[in-house]
Amino acid sequence: MCLPTEWPTSDTLPVLFLVQPWPIPDQHWESVRHGSGAEARKGQESRLNPERLRELLEAVRSGQTDIESAADQLAMLPFVQTANARIDTHRAHRQGIPEVVYGASKTVEQILEASNALIQAGQDVLVTRVDEDKGRAVLEQLPSAEYDATAKLVWLGPREPAIRGKGTILVISAGTADLPVAAEATEVARRFGNKVELLQDVGVAGLHRLLSSLDLIRAARVLIVVAGMEGALPSVVGGLVDKPVIAVPTSIGYGASLGGITALLGMLTSCASNVTAVNIDNGFGAAHVATLINRL
């Protein structure tokens, strides 16, 4: 958070905001400040009420509230109320990563509603689990967006996001059938500002394929290992590196794989102590945690 070196006057208070990773367009705040009717009132209530901001800054200036407490209060203020959701436009301030839209159970209209709210707040848009039909429909309305059919992602933001991670995140996929989940992890991590490498089809049925890339594996700062079937690959990788390994079980496999439960249980009971696991097919969750680790 950036605070001013000189406290503002009452004339400048309504336009003082936190410096955020995604700058909010001036015209957007002008419409909130000077708009009329329900939309203007809704914008003031859900984003940032100037009177609440003034009171908080006065409390900091008088010493009644310290800077850290003020920052905590500011982090809880803004969200955008839409017809079907409350879009958390300040999540990046609280958690380091902005809100991402889960598209699987949403209609195209709901995806567009959430996306437009993020756009109006000056933020990038990332939507996960978007099938091809929804992807085409979204791109018709947001022609500047990109759609990745393998990762099932919609993205509206810089083609090459700025790198914020300190090292490389390596995503390792056991088999080609695991690629959709591995692609989700790869593309989400890349759009969160990481350098990402993808190593494909190196499952335990042919360990020589994995060992031939040992230099790449050991050079990574964080590793995401995606596997179905019995889920053994993360334990193997964990035994080769001194870095955190995030295991992602997939729902790939025959009957007794139980839709990924067998792989999940195997990963949870790994004897490699540097292995932790996320939920079945959760490439997004793995990328999110790997991003936070890579920024430490």
C-alpha positions as CSV (number, residue, x, y, z in Angstrom):
1,M,0.0,0.0,0.0
2,C,1.2,3.5,-0.7
3,L,0.2,6.4,1.6
4,P,0.8,10.1,0.8
5,T,3.8,11.9,2.2
6,E,1.5,14.9,2.9
7,W,-2.1,14.5,4.1
8,P,-4.6,15.8,1.6
9,T,-7.1,18.5,2.1
10,S,-10.9,18.0,2.2
11,D,-11.0,18.9,-1.5
12,T,-8.7,16.1,-2.5
13,L,-9.9,13.4,-0.2
14,P,-12.6,11.9,-2.4
15,V,-10.1,11.1,-5.1
16,L,-7.5,9.5,-3.0
17,F,-7.3,5.7,-3.3
18,L,-4.9,2.9,-2.7
19,V,-2.3,2.2,-5.4
20,Q,-3.4,-1.1,-6.8
21,P,-1.7,-3.6,-9.2
22,W,-4.4,-2.9,-11.7
23,P,-5.0,0.8,-12.2
24,I,-8.7,1.8,-12.3
25,P,-9.5,4.1,-15.3
26,D,-10.2,7.7,-14.3
27,Q,-13.5,7.7,-16.3
28,H,-14.8,4.8,-14.3
29,W,-14.3,6.7,-11.0
30,E,-15.8,9.8,-12.6
31,S,-18.9,7.9,-13.4
32,V,-19.1,6.6,-9.8
33,R,-18.6,10.0,-8.3
34,H,-20.8,12.1,-10.6
35,G,-23.3,9.6,-11.8
36,S,-27.0,9.8,-10.9
37,G,-29.6,7.4,-9.7
38,A,-29.3,3.9,-8.4
39,E,-26.1,3.1,-10.4
40,A,-24.1,5.9,-8.9
41,R,-25.4,5.0,-5.4
42,K,-24.6,1.4,-5.9
43,G,-21.1,2.2,-7.1
44,Q,-20.4,4.3,-4.1
45,E,-21.7,1.8,-1.6
46,S,-20.0,-1.3,-3.1
47,R,-16.6,0.2,-4.2
48,L,-15.4,2.9,-1.9
49,N,-17.5,5.4,0.0
50,P,-15.6,8.8,0.1
51,E,-17.1,9.6,3.5
52,R,-15.8,6.3,5.0
53,L,-12.4,6.9,3.4
54,R,-12.3,10.5,4.9
55,E,-13.2,9.2,8.4
56,L,-10.5,6.5,8.2
57,L,-7.8,8.9,7.0
58,E,-8.7,11.4,9.7
59,A,-8.4,8.6,12.3
60,V,-4.9,7.7,11.0
61,R,-3.9,11.4,11.0
62,S,-5.1,11.9,14.6
63,G,-3.4,8.7,15.8
64,Q,-6.6,6.9,16.7
65,T,-5.9,4.2,14.0
66,D,-2.5,2.9,13.0
67,I,-1.5,2.4,9.4
68,E,-1.7,-1.4,9.5
69,S,-5.2,-1.3,10.9
70,A,-6.2,1.2,8.3
71,A,-4.8,-1.0,5.5
72,D,-6.8,-3.9,6.9
73,Q,-10.0,-1.9,6.9
74,L,-9.4,-0.6,3.3
75,A,-8.9,-4.2,2.2
76,M,-12.4,-5.1,3.3
77,L,-14.3,-2.2,1.6
78,P,-14.7,-2.6,-2.2
79,F,-16.8,-5.0,-4.1
80,V,-19.0,-4.7,-7.2
81,Q,-22.6,-5.7,-6.8
82,T,-24.0,-7.3,-10.0
83,A,-27.3,-9.0,-10.7
84,N,-26.0,-12.4,-9.6
85,A,-22.8,-11.8,-7.7
86,R,-20.6,-9.6,-5.6
87,I,-17.3,-9.3,-7.4
88,D,-14.4,-8.9,-5.1
89,T,-12.3,-6.1,-6.7
90,H,-10.0,-5.8,-3.7
91,R,-8.9,-9.5,-3.4
92,A,-5.5,-8.7,-4.9
93,H,-4.9,-6.3,-2.0
94,R,-5.8,-8.9,0.6
95,Q,-4.6,-12.1,-0.9
96,G,-2.0,-11.0,-3.6
97,I,-4.1,-12.5,-6.5
98,P,-7.3,-11.0,-8.0
99,E,-10.6,-12.7,-8.1
100,V,-10.9,-15.4,-10.8
101,V,-14.2,-16.4,-12.3
102,Y,-15.2,-20.1,-12.1
103,G,-17.1,-20.7,-15.4
104,A,-18.2,-24.4,-15.2
105,S,-21.5,-23.9,-13.5
106,K,-22.2,-20.4,-14.8
107,T,-24.2,-19.3,-17.9
108,V,-22.6,-17.2,-20.6
109,E,-24.6,-14.2,-19.3
110,Q,-23.3,-14.7,-15.8
111,I,-19.7,-15.1,-17.1
112,L,-20.0,-11.8,-19.1
113,E,-21.6,-10.1,-16.1
114,A,-18.7,-10.9,-13.8
115,S,-16.1,-10.2,-16.5
116,N,-17.6,-6.8,-17.3
117,A,-17.5,-5.9,-13.6
118,L,-13.8,-6.7,-13.5
119,I,-13.2,-4.8,-16.6
120,Q,-15.0,-1.7,-15.2
121,A,-12.8,-2.0,-12.1
122,G,-9.7,-1.9,-14.3
123,Q,-8.7,-5.5,-13.6
124,D,-7.6,-8.4,-15.8
125,V,-10.2,-11.1,-16.5
126,L,-9.5,-14.8,-16.0
127,V,-12.3,-17.4,-16.3
128,T,-11.6,-21.1,-15.7
129,R,-13.5,-24.2,-16.8
130,V,-15.1,-22.7,-19.9
131,D,-16.1,-25.2,-22.5
132,E,-15.8,-24.5,-26.2
133,D,-19.4,-23.4,-26.8
134,K,-19.3,-21.0,-23.9
135,G,-15.8,-19.8,-25.0
136,R,-17.1,-18.9,-28.5
137,A,-20.1,-17.1,-27.0
138,V,-17.9,-15.1,-24.6
139,L,-15.5,-14.1,-27.3
140,E,-18.3,-12.9,-29.5
141,Q,-19.0,-10.3,-26.7
142,L,-15.4,-9.8,-25.7
143,P,-13.5,-10.0,-28.9
144,S,-10.2,-8.8,-27.3
145,A,-10.2,-11.9,-25.0
146,E,-8.3,-15.1,-25.6
147,Y,-9.6,-18.6,-25.3
148,D,-7.5,-21.7,-24.6
149,A,-9.4,-24.8,-25.5
150,T,-7.1,-27.2,-23.8
151,A,-6.8,-25.3,-20.5
152,K,-10.5,-24.2,-20.9
153,L,-9.5,-20.6,-19.9
154,V,-10.8,-17.2,-21.0
155,W,-8.2,-14.4,-20.5
156,L,-8.5,-10.7,-21.1
157,G,-5.3,-9.0,-20.1
158,P,-1.7,-8.6,-21.2
159,R,-0.5,-11.2,-23.7
160,E,2.7,-11.5,-21.7
161,P,1.9,-10.7,-18.0
162,A,4.8,-9.1,-16.0
163,I,6.9,-11.6,-14.2
164,R,6.5,-11.4,-10.4
165,G,7.7,-14.8,-9.4
166,K,11.3,-15.3,-8.2
167,G,11.9,-18.5,-10.1
168,T,10.4,-21.1,-12.5
169,I,7.3,-23.1,-11.8
170,L,7.6,-26.5,-13.5
171,V,4.4,-28.3,-14.3
172,I,4.9,-32.1,-14.9
173,S,2.2,-34.1,-16.5
174,A,2.2,-37.9,-16.1
175,G,0.3,-38.7,-19.3
176,T,-1.3,-37.0,-22.3
177,A,-4.7,-37.7,-20.8
178,D,-3.7,-35.5,-17.8
179,L,-2.9,-32.6,-20.1
180,P,-6.1,-30.6,-19.7
181,V,-5.5,-30.3,-15.9
182,A,-1.7,-29.6,-16.5
183,A,-2.6,-27.0,-19.1
184,E,-4.9,-25.3,-16.6
185,A,-2.1,-25.2,-14.0
186,T,0.4,-23.9,-16.6
187,E,-1.7,-21.2,-18.1
188,V,-3.1,-19.9,-14.8
189,A,0.4,-19.7,-13.3
190,R,1.7,-17.9,-16.3
191,R,-1.1,-15.3,-16.1
192,F,-0.4,-14.8,-12.4
193,G,3.1,-13.5,-13.4
194,N,5.3,-16.6,-13.3
195,K,7.8,-18.1,-15.6
196,V,6.4,-21.6,-16.3
197,E,7.7,-24.7,-18.0
198,L,5.6,-27.8,-18.9
199,L,7.1,-31.3,-19.0
200,Q,4.6,-33.7,-20.6
201,D,4.1,-37.5,-20.7
202,V,6.8,-38.6,-18.1
203,G,4.7,-41.0,-16.0
204,V,6.1,-43.8,-13.9
205,A,5.5,-46.5,-16.5
206,G,8.6,-45.1,-18.2
207,L,10.8,-43.4,-15.6
208,H,13.7,-42.9,-18.0
209,R,11.6,-40.2,-19.7
210,L,11.4,-38.3,-16.4
211,L,15.1,-38.8,-15.5
212,S,16.2,-37.4,-18.9
213,S,14.9,-34.0,-17.8
214,L,16.5,-34.0,-14.4
215,D,18.3,-30.7,-14.9
216,L,15.0,-29.0,-15.7
217,I,13.3,-30.6,-12.7
218,R,16.0,-29.5,-10.3
219,A,16.2,-26.0,-11.6
220,A,12.5,-25.3,-10.8
221,R,11.6,-23.3,-7.7
222,V,8.2,-24.9,-7.3
223,L,6.9,-28.0,-9.0
224,I,3.3,-29.0,-9.8
225,V,2.9,-32.7,-10.6
226,V,-0.3,-33.9,-12.3
227,A,-1.1,-37.6,-12.4
228,G,-4.1,-39.9,-12.5
229,M,-4.2,-43.7,-12.2
230,E,-2.4,-44.6,-8.9
231,G,-0.9,-41.2,-8.5
232,A,2.7,-42.3,-7.9
233,L,4.5,-39.6,-9.9
234,P,4.6,-36.8,-7.3
235,S,6.3,-39.1,-4.8
236,V,9.0,-39.9,-7.4
237,V,9.5,-36.2,-8.2
238,G,9.6,-35.3,-4.5
239,G,12.4,-37.7,-3.9
240,L,14.5,-36.0,-6.6
241,V,14.3,-32.3,-5.4
242,D,14.6,-30.1,-2.4
243,K,11.7,-27.9,-3.4
244,P,8.0,-27.9,-2.7
245,V,6.0,-30.3,-4.8
246,I,2.2,-29.7,-5.3
247,A,0.5,-32.9,-6.3
248,V,-2.7,-32.7,-8.5
249,P,-4.6,-35.9,-8.8
250,T,-6.7,-36.3,-11.9
251,S,-9.9,-38.2,-12.6
252,I,-8.1,-40.2,-15.3
253,G,-8.0,-44.0,-14.9
254,Y,-9.9,-47.3,-14.9
255,G,-12.5,-48.5,-12.5
256,A,-10.6,-48.8,-9.2
257,S,-9.1,-45.3,-9.7
258,L,-12.5,-44.2,-8.5
259,G,-12.5,-40.9,-10.5
260,G,-9.3,-39.7,-9.0
261,I,-9.8,-40.7,-5.3
262,T,-7.2,-43.4,-5.5
263,A,-4.6,-40.9,-6.9
264,L,-5.6,-38.4,-4.2
265,L,-5.2,-40.9,-1.4
266,G,-1.9,-42.0,-2.7
267,M,-0.6,-38.4,-2.9
268,L,-1.9,-37.6,0.6
269,T,0.0,-40.6,2.0
270,S,3.2,-39.9,0.0
271,C,6.4,-40.8,1.8
272,A,8.1,-37.8,0.2
273,S,7.8,-35.1,2.9
274,N,8.0,-32.2,0.5
275,V,4.8,-33.3,-1.3
276,T,1.4,-31.7,-0.6
277,A,-1.9,-32.2,-2.5
278,V,-4.8,-30.3,-3.8
279,N,-8.2,-31.5,-4.9
280,I,-9.0,-33.8,-7.8
281,D,-8.4,-32.0,-11.2
282,N,-7.7,-28.7,-9.4
283,G,-5.0,-27.3,-11.7
284,F,-6.1,-23.8,-10.8
285,G,-5.7,-24.3,-7.0
286,A,-2.2,-25.7,-7.6
287,A,-1.2,-22.7,-9.7
288,H,-2.5,-20.3,-7.1
289,V,-0.5,-21.8,-4.2
290,A,2.6,-22.2,-6.4
291,T,2.4,-18.5,-7.3
292,L,2.3,-17.5,-3.7
293,I,5.2,-19.8,-2.9
294,N,7.2,-18.4,-5.9
295,R,6.8,-14.9,-4.6
296,L,8.2,-15.6,-1.1
